[in-house]
């Protein structure tokens, strides 16, 4: 096979791969698999990007602007991938529980509620929190999260009910039902603890999923946050990978705009 023939075959394979990415991404995005929608969107964007680069590559033999546009897009992709890699390393570096430090309070960050029932993500956070407080019978617990689409009650109310059903004294639970993102989860929870006379500069445990703890720590600021990691069951590893990839973008948003 000639060099030209090999080159055409390579381009055809890239085009086929891009089409398959688009189809798989569409399936993940539009089939009711809410947790995998981000991966679906990412695959669709990746497939569309490859097709655009291949189109510009063909046009570049006749139109110089297409060649420069292709180079510019590839440079932007390289810079974006470098930023993604840095953020992903940051996410992976903060995904373990600190069992050593004593704490004065526990904050459980909210996640989705299906009607009145915890989602899988929220369920893992509650189970991790219950394990963590097993030998801490007196410290207060803040459950934080407002009410979103498809939720009949606030995330905080759902968590409080679950904890009480699993033996936690209602008097220990502090509800924060206004927060709609991680920044508000932290700020509103610390305000409630401060109002109850708790030193918010002391060590405070924050319970969230492993992939989310690095962003929570970044938004928290001081080293007084004690991470408590909730892990997805191993059978849901595709969902875990999806969330770890998505969190790199969330971490970039936190670093760049403080969200």
FENRALIN-V222729 format. One record per residue. RES is the residue in three letters. SS is DSSP state (A for helix, B for strand, O for the rest). Layout:
res: <RES	RES>
ss: <SS	SS>
//
This chain:
res: <UNK	UNK	UNK	UNK	UNK	UNK	UNK	UNK	UNK	UNK	UNK	UNK	UNK	UNK	UNK	UNK	UNK	UNK	UNK	UNK	UNK	UNK	UNK	UNK	UNK	UNK	UNK	UNK	UNK	UNK	UNK	UNK	UNK	UNK	UNK	UNK	UNK	UNK	UNK	UNK	UNK	UNK	UNK	UNK	UNK	UNK	UNK	UNK	UNK	UNK	UNK	UNK	UNK	UNK	UNK	UNK	UNK	UNK	UNK	UNK	UNK	UNK	UNK	UNK	UNK	UNK	UNK	UNK	UNK	UNK	UNK	UNK	UNK	UNK	UNK	UNK	UNK	UNK	UNK	UNK	UNK	UNK	UNK	UNK	UNK	UNK	UNK	UNK	UNK	UNK	UNK	UNK	UNK	UNK	UNK	UNK	UNK	UNK	UNK	UNK	UNK	UNK	UNK	UNK	UNK	UNK	UNK	UNK	UNK	UNK	UNK	UNK	UNK	UNK	UNK	UNK	UNK	UNK	UNK	UNK	UNK	UNK	UNK	UNK	UNK	UNK	UNK	UNK	UNK	UNK	UNK	UNK	UNK	UNK	UNK	UNK	UNK	UNK	UNK	UNK	UNK	UNK	UNK	UNK	UNK	UNK	UNK	UNK	UNK	UNK	UNK	UNK	UNK	UNK	UNK	UNK	UNK	UNK	UNK	UNK	UNK	UNK	UNK	UNK	UNK	UNK	UNK	UNK	UNK	UNK	UNK	UNK	UNK	UNK	UNK	UNK	UNK	UNK	UNK	UNK	UNK	UNK	UNK	UNK	UNK	UNK	UNK	UNK	UNK	UNK	UNK	UNK	UNK	UNK	UNK	UNK	UNK	UNK	UNK	UNK	UNK	UNK	UNK	UNK	UNK	UNK	UNK	UNK	UNK	UNK	UNK	UNK	UNK	UNK	UNK	UNK	UNK	UNK	UNK	UNK	UNK	UNK	UNK	UNK	UNK	UNK	UNK	UNK	UNK	UNK	UNK	UNK	UNK	UNK	UNK	UNK	UNK	UNK	UNK	UNK	UNK	UNK	UNK	UNK	UNK	UNK	UNK	UNK	UNK	UNK	UNK	UNK	UNK	UNK	UNK	UNK	UNK	UNK	UNK>
ss: <O	O	A	A	A	A	A	A	A	A	A	A	A	A	A	A	A	A	A	A	A	A	A	A	A	A	A	A	A	A	O	O	O	A	A	A	A	A	A	A	A	A	A	A	A	A	A	A	A	A	A	A	A	A	A	A	A	A	A	O	O	O	O	A	A	A	A	A	A	A	A	A	A	A	A	A	A	A	A	A	A	A	A	A	A	A	A	A	A	A	A	A	A	O	O	O	O	O	O	O	O	O	O	O	B	B	B	B	B	O	O	O	B	B	B	O	B	B	O	A	A	A	A	A	A	A	A	A	A	A	A	A	A	A	A	O	O	O	O	B	B	B	B	B	O	O	O	O	O	O	B	O	O	O	A	A	A	A	A	A	A	A	A	A	A	O	O	O	O	A	A	A	B	B	B	B	O	O	O	O	O	A	A	A	A	A	A	A	A	A	A	A	A	A	A	O	O	O	O	O	O	O	O	B	B	B	B	B	B	A	A	A	A	A	A	A	A	A	A	A	O	O	O	O	B	B	B	B	B	B	O	O	O	A	A	A	A	A	A	A	A	A	A	A	A	A	A	A	A	A	A	A	A	A	A	A	A	O	O>
//
